[in-house]
Amino acid sequence: MDSESNWTREPDELMTVSDAGRILGLSPDMVRRLADEGRLRLMRTVGGVRLFRRADVERLAEERRASPVRGKEKP
């Protein structure tokens, strides 16, 4: 997890697991898995809610669109 200084302070730039899933075309469980694997950076609130920067989610979405292999084994 990154330090707070690396994260935006604009609330509109942060997304929930469900928001990220809609952009990525993935279930919330798969988004959590990507975060756990380190493929999607996240931060957690004091209550443990995972939040993602919009730029990171959109970057991953673009990488997924550009990837020639889109099988189940590589979300």
PyMOL commands that set and color helices and strands:
alter all, ss='L'
color gray80, all
select helices_A, chain A and resi 4-6+11-13+17-24+28-36+54-66
alter helices_A, ss='H'
color red, helices_A
select strands_A, chain A and resi 14-15+43-44+50-53
alter strands_A, ss='S'
color yellow, strands_A
deselect
rebuild
show_as cartoon
